[in-house]
Amino acid sequence: MAGLTETHHAVIPRPASIEKRGDAPFALTPDTHIVAAAAGEEATAVADHLAALLRRATGYPVPVHRGTARPRPAILLALDSHRRLGAEGYRLQVARNSVQLEAKTSEGLFRAVQTLRQLLPATVESTSTQSGPWTIPAVSVADRPRFGWRGAHLDVSRRFFSLAEVKRYIDLVCQYKINVLHLHLSDDQGWRIVVDRWPRLATHGGSSAVGGGPGGYYTKLDYREIVRYAAARYVTVVPEIDTPGHTGAALASYPELNCDGRSPPLYTGVDVGFSSLCVEKEITYEFLDDVVRELAEITPGRYLHLGGDEARATADADYVRFIDRLRPIVRRHGKRMMGWEEMARARLAPGTLVQYWSPATGSEPGTAPARRAVEQGLKLVMSPANHAYLDMKYDRGTPVGLSWAGYVDARDAHDWDPAELIDGVGEKDVAGVESALWTETIADLKDAEFMTFPRLPGIAEVGWSPRAGHHWEDYRRRLAAHGPRWEAQRVNFYRSAQVPWP
Ligand code: NGO
């Protein structure tokens, strides 16, 4: 294990166990092969993914062989069902002559590849050929995640992000073993996914953005492509349609969804909490049934997020009635529901995931929804705004972002424990963690990158790494080594003064 004063690697999230071996480093050369000993196409796809990555910066051919023949020097990927590594765990052994990656599943192999990348020099992340040497220190890693849910939320409603931009975001976050992409697909300012039965949602509701900026929406083909691209990186897409509030774009598109039968204009401001679907009208539930059905059809993941936050324009009793009606709709279409913490005010089905976002801690009043969720036997995904909201400014000088939950610098993103934040919420109640990037103040992907890095790696480490050994001093030295990796990938990151960048 890396001690406090002796960091010999810069891997983030910190592996459960990583030890130096008494051997010379492995060096990639023009002769290096990758051997996919693991049976099955998925493991071979992981090998191909690694090969493509290595070819880019080294310029070496890095051929991939299937089967057990073992040309030397080689990087070997193998599936080993006997090891108790869990679905995402892996072992990685680096010696002078070989690199071995073993996991129970191809998903575990993919996580191992992310570790391997980070053991190589930063220039391996370049998109053009660089000169080596391409050495990997001789280490032995045994790793598995603390929590199964390590999400990244992206608000594509307030600002629309193109297919290419979403793919880049996936590519950047999956390096930190993020395994969920939560797409906030609808809000007051924009509806971003085609629903065939309600076409104006996208064509009208998706035609604008915050500040009146250009809108956009995903066709079902686009969405399927995001799902496919994410799945190839072992990231599950969780789509969110926010209800019953944050529904301005839908209300603007269809007058019949409004209680008074009249559509408001498209909203381009940044206020929250003023819109609501009409809880009394039957057509509201026909609408939701169509939306949930069509979204379920193109979403292989288990969860659909139905929002539920800040429904200040919905009376309390109406809110509970609304969730009572929503519950069977989600079940009918074969999915489980996820919702923001407010949803725990209502009765929820077993298996529903509740997403905590309040900055409240201990037994402060703001923690009550979390306890209500736990009392219902439900698990929480933790996104406390003062640690995990990537739209908060780093400090007073940050040119974009909000500050209602305070400033969140690199240390705040790393220095917290999801199982110790709230009285009555322990390890067994936590499904995992998720960063949230709301985009009211974010103009484009460059801004999004600036707010994501260097904070997301801290949240990812909170979600993946063992509780023991969680030290800011050790972490910030490892984090510093990621600056050059982001430079190589042309990531627009924030040079936090808390981090000793090289
Ligand atoms: C809140 C609100 C969002 C805002 C965000 C800004 C939740 C769950 N609802 O978080 O609509 O965009 O704050 O920080």
Residues whose N, C-alpha, C, O or C-beta is under 5 A from the ligand:
A	BS01	NGO	V272 D309 W340 W357 D391 W438
